[in-house]
């Protein structure tokens, strides 16, 4: 494992943000999500500084599903990002954390009337329409509230990016958006343009997650711009914004080769502007992207304490840690691969290859299928890097496991962002059984 961000070795121990893992374990316990705040801010600056082109409002919209809590919202707000939401719960968290409502993009393939009303009441800036039914529902609720809302229509150009099938989002039978070849889409656009309740401001697209080849994004941009030009010519639509989504790939383990963000983003913004000008989209005012994983993943690590070591009759020996699929479901769900180190014995020589298993009652609760490590002992601290995205967001209370604490570290200071979930926390909504007399 390569040391990234502010990681450094001191006396055989891993330090992040100037703080040793032993200190963090002693203060906060394990499992523990550690966010390298300096590295995170530098990555956000990389996106903001490079996704820029003269003459257009270039927006970086944080995809909140990657990791969301009050601390994170306030951090991205302070750094000038926009943010998205796909549920009432995400919207509530974002608004309660002080993010200006006009900087929110409200997504979702099945927006509830209650969620739309909450968004309308708050003054959310942009709604992303997923389907004909979603548009009709949005328009009806907006009419009831007497408000006019700004919309982007999510379209699918049919580009099958090379990624896991569960996170491809723009195929012809995708759960999300409408295919640009769907015979109904032009009728929908005409209805939206004629609707006094809505301002159809442009289009949104997202081709998938963990895409490691930049050419797919250029293909996406060219396809959506061509479609936008056609709608402009055919129906007089004034295309004000193009949101090209996110999905920029990251490093998890050997074999992952993400492209250089800085040069890609600069070239990408210039390409979108040039292609839009070539197609004659003179009304275009803003272009936006929605990175989530690529902003925070490399900044996050998960720290565990090793418990038992088990040698089975066949296969690699197991290291069991005090967490598992309850705090990181991705290996079981997506066959995601990671790396690991013994963070309290960073320079000790490798002695064996282990499987790393969690303590959940599932055979699939394996965090790493093969990890080359020093001879592991109970009490060692095992750290998995590159776990900043989706791990905490997708965590659960399976087997009544409490969700871990989350701490941000920078320049020798640690800031607790999420408290460890206690047994009492897990029972807070439970009600007692009462026998009928």
SVG drawing of the C-alpha trace seen along z (x, -y; Angstrom):
<svg xmlns="http://www.w3.org/2000/svg" viewBox="-58 -35 69 64">
<polyline fill="none" stroke="black" stroke-width="0.4" points="0.0,0.0 1.3,-3.4 1.1,-6.2 -1.2,-9.0 -2.4,-12.4 -0.8,-13.2 -0.1,-9.6 3.4,-9.0 5.3,-6.4 6.8,-7.2 8.4,-4.6 6.7,-1.8 3.2,-3.4 1.0,-5.0 0.1,-8.7 -2.7,-10.5 -3.1,-14.3 -0.3,-14.3 -2.0,-11.9 -1.0,-8.2 -3.5,-5.4 -2.9,-4.2 -3.9,-7.6 -7.1,-7.6 -8.0,-4.1 -7.5,-4.9 -9.6,-8.1 -12.4,-6.9 -12.3,-3.1 -12.7,-0.9 -14.0,-0.4 -13.2,-4.0 -13.7,-6.0 -10.7,-8.4 -11.0,-11.3 -7.8,-13.1 -9.2,-16.6 -6.2,-18.3 -6.2,-15.7 -9.9,-16.1 -9.7,-19.9 -6.8,-19.6 -8.9,-17.2 -11.9,-19.6 -9.6,-22.4 -8.3,-20.3 -11.8,-19.9 -12.9,-23.5 -9.7,-25.0 -9.5,-22.8 -13.1,-22.4 -13.1,-26.0 -13.5,-27.7 -14.1,-31.4 -17.6,-32.5 -19.5,-29.7 -20.5,-29.2 -18.7,-25.9 -20.2,-24.1 -18.9,-21.3 -21.9,-19.6 -20.9,-17.3 -22.8,-13.9 -23.9,-13.6 -24.7,-9.9 -20.9,-9.2 -20.8,-10.5 -23.2,-12.9 -23.4,-14.4 -23.6,-17.9 -19.8,-18.3 -19.3,-17.3 -22.1,-19.6 -20.6,-22.6 -17.1,-21.8 -18.2,-21.6 -20.3,-24.8 -17.3,-26.6 -15.3,-25.6 -18.0,-26.9 -19.5,-23.7 -23.1,-22.9 -24.6,-19.7 -27.3,-17.2 -30.0,-15.2 -32.0,-12.2 -34.3,-11.9 -36.1,-13.9 -33.5,-12.7 -30.6,-14.0 -32.4,-17.2 -33.2,-17.7 -29.5,-17.1 -28.3,-19.5 -30.7,-22.3 -30.2,-21.8 -26.4,-22.1 -26.8,-25.6 -26.3,-25.0 -28.2,-27.7 -31.2,-26.0 -30.4,-27.6 -27.2,-25.5 -29.1,-22.2 -29.9,-19.8 -32.8,-17.5 -32.6,-14.1 -34.6,-10.9 -36.6,-8.5 -39.5,-8.4 -39.8,-11.7 -42.5,-11.7 -45.0,-14.5 -43.9,-15.2 -40.3,-15.5 -41.2,-17.8 -43.2,-20.1 -40.2,-20.2 -38.0,-21.2 -40.5,-23.8 -40.8,-25.3 -37.0,-25.5 -36.5,-27.1 -34.4,-24.3 -32.7,-25.6 -32.9,-22.8 -35.0,-19.6 -33.7,-16.7 -36.6,-15.0 -36.2,-11.3 -39.3,-10.3 -42.7,-11.4 -44.4,-10.4 -41.8,-12.2 -42.3,-15.4 -46.1,-15.2 -45.8,-14.7 -43.4,-17.6 -45.6,-19.9 -48.8,-19.0 -47.2,-19.6 -45.6,-22.8 -49.0,-24.0 -50.6,-23.2 -47.9,-25.3 -48.2,-28.1 -44.5,-27.9 -42.5,-27.7 -39.6,-25.4 -36.3,-25.0 -35.8,-21.6 -33.1,-19.5 -34.3,-16.4 -32.1,-13.4 -31.4,-11.7 -29.5,-8.5 -27.2,-8.5 -26.8,-4.7 -23.1,-4.8 -22.2,-1.6 -19.2,-2.6 -16.8,0.1 -17.8,0.6 -19.7,3.0 -23.2,3.7 -24.8,2.5 -23.4,-0.9 -23.9,-1.4 -26.7,-4.0 -27.2,-5.0 -28.1,-1.8 -31.4,-1.5 -33.1,0.3 -31.6,-1.8 -33.6,-2.5 -32.7,-6.2 -33.5,-8.8 -35.0,-8.5 -33.3,-7.2 -32.6,-9.8 -33.9,-7.3 -37.2,-6.9 -40.0,-7.9 -41.8,-9.7 -39.0,-12.0 -39.7,-14.8 -43.3,-14.9 -42.3,-15.2 -40.0,-18.1 -42.7,-19.9 -45.1,-19.4 -42.4,-20.8 -41.7,-23.8 -45.4,-24.6 -46.0,-24.2 -46.2,-27.5 -45.1,-25.7 -41.7,-24.7 -38.6,-26.2 -36.9,-23.5 -33.3,-24.8 -31.3,-21.9 -30.3,-18.3 -28.6,-16.0 -26.7,-12.7 -24.7,-10.2 -23.1,-7.3 -22.1,-5.2 -19.7,-5.1 -16.1,-4.1 -15.4,-4.7 -11.6,-4.6 -11.4,-5.7 -11.9,-9.4 -13.0,-8.9 -16.4,-7.8 -17.1,-11.2 -16.2,-13.0 -18.5,-10.6 -21.2,-11.4 -20.7,-15.2 -20.8,-15.1 -23.9,-12.9 -25.9,-15.1 -24.8,-18.4 -26.0,-17.0 -29.3,-16.0 -29.6,-19.5 -29.0,-21.2 -31.7,-19.1 -34.2,-20.1 -33.2,-23.7 -33.7,-23.6 -36.9,-21.6 -38.8,-23.3 -37.0,-26.5 -35.7,-25.2 -33.2,-27.5 -30.5,-25.2 -29.1,-27.1 -27.3,-24.3 -25.7,-20.9 -25.0,-18.7 -22.8,-15.8 -22.9,-13.9 -19.9,-12.2 -18.6,-8.7 -14.9,-9.5 -12.9,-6.4 -10.7,-6.1 -7.9,-3.8 -8.9,-1.0 -6.4,1.8 -3.7,2.9 -5.0,2.8 -7.1,-0.4 -5.6,-3.1 -7.7,-6.3 -6.9,-9.2 -5.2,-12.4 -8.1,-14.6 -6.4,-17.9 -5.6,-17.6 -8.9,-15.7 -11.1,-18.3 -9.4,-21.2 -9.7,-19.5 -13.3,-18.4 -14.5,-21.9 -12.9,-23.3 -14.3,-20.5 -17.9,-21.0 -17.7,-24.7 -16.1,-24.2 -18.6,-21.5 -21.6,-23.6 -20.4,-26.6 -19.9,-24.4 -23.4,-23.1 -24.7,-26.7 -26.0,-26.4 -25.7,-30.2 -28.0,-30.3 -25.7,-28.0 -24.8,-29.6 -23.6,-26.8 -22.0,-23.4 -21.8,-21.1 -20.4,-17.8 -21.3,-15.7 -18.3,-14.1 -18.7,-12.2 -16.5,-9.2 -13.7,-10.9 -13.7,-13.8 -13.7,-11.9 -12.7,-8.2 -8.9,-8.6 -9.2,-10.8 -11.0,-8.1 -9.6,-5.0 -11.2,-2.5 -9.3,-1.4 -10.1,2.0 -8.8,4.0 -7.7,7.6 -9.4,10.2 -8.9,13.9 -6.8,15.5 -8.2,18.7 -6.5,21.4 -9.1,23.4 -8.5,26.8 -8.4,25.3 -7.8,21.9 -6.0,18.8 -6.0,18.2 -8.5,15.7 -7.9,12.5 -11.1,11.4 -11.7,7.8 -14.2,6.0 -16.3,4.7 -17.2,6.1 -20.0,5.9 -22.1,3.7 -19.6,0.9 -18.5,1.8 -21.0,3.7 -19.1,3.0 -17.0,6.2 -20.1,8.4 -22.3,6.2 -20.0,5.2 -17.1,7.7 -15.1,4.5 -11.4,5.0 -9.2,3.1 -5.8,3.1 -4.8,3.2 -1.8,2.7 -1.1,3.4 -1.0,-0.2 0.7,0.3 3.5,2.4 3.9,0.6 7.4,1.6 7.3,5.2 8.1,7.7 5.3,9.5 5.0,13.0 1.7,14.4 -1.4,13.8 -4.7,13.6 -8.3,13.3 -9.8,10.5 -13.2,11.4 -15.7,9.4 -17.7,10.6 -21.1,10.6 -23.1,13.9 -22.7,14.2 -20.2,16.3 -19.9,13.4 -18.7,11.1 -15.1,11.0 -13.5,7.5 -10.4,8.7 -9.9,12.0 -6.1,11.8 -4.0,9.4 -0.2,9.8 0.7,8.8 3.1,9.4 2.1,12.3 -1.1,10.9 -1.8,10.9 -4.8,10.1 -4.8,6.4 -3.1,5.3 -4.6,2.4 -5.6,3.2 -6.2,0.2 -8.0,0.3 -7.4,-2.9 -9.6,-4.4 -12.8,-3.8 -14.1,-7.4 -17.0,-6.9 -20.1,-4.8 -18.8,-2.8 -20.4,-4.9 -23.4,-5.9 -24.2,-2.2 -23.5,-1.0 -26.2,0.9 -27.1,2.3 -27.1,5.9 -26.5,8.2 -27.1,5.1 -23.7,3.7 -23.4,0.1 -22.2,-2.3 -18.6,-3.5 -17.5,-6.9 -16.1,-9.3 -13.2,-11.6 -11.6,-14.3 -7.9,-14.8 -5.7,-17.7 -2.4,-19.3 -2.4,-17.3 -6.0,-18.1 -8.9,-15.6 -12.5,-16.6 -15.3,-14.1 -17.9,-14.4 -20.1,-11.4 -20.4,-9.8 -20.1,-6.1 -23.6,-4.5 -24.4,-2.9 -26.6,0.0 -29.1,-2.5 -29.0,-4.5 -29.9,-1.3 -32.9,-0.8 -34.2,-4.3 -37.2,-3.5 -38.0,-0.1 -41.3,0.3 -42.1,2.8 -44.3,5.8 -47.5,5.7 -49.6,8.8 -53.4,8.5 -55.3,9.1"/>
</svg>
